[in-house]
Amino acid sequence: MKILNLYAGIGGNRKLWGNEHEVVAVENNNEIAEAYKTFYPNDKVIVDDAHQFLLDNFKDFDLIWSSPPCQTHSKTNFFLHGKGIIRYPDMQLYQEIIFLRQWGKILNGLLKM
């Protein structure tokens, strides 16, 4: 199976997938990407914008894992209100969910079951 691991960080859930898959990891921070490579040297690691990479490459993968940092779209974002910081949540994760529901072959197949 060919897996796309977006917002890869240092690996996170990657450890649960075993080594029998072809994994492409996308991380936007070069130092973090280098740390990922030490944990998973057989994975292809790309330093790029994961959100745009998904849009450009989603058709090439059997499974897509996307877990952007939650501080921008979870309740954590609202804790900033106590510090006088008020901002919109980052909706990129929800954009990706809607996009994959429309265009992702695996997720669409599961939703039809």
Secondary structure, DSSP 8 states (H G I E B T S, - for coil): -EEEEES-TT-GGGGGS-SSSEEEEEES-HHHHHHHHHH-TTSEEEES-HHHHHHHHGGG-SEEEE---GGGTSTHHHHGGGGT-------HHHHHHHHHHHH-HHHHHHHH-
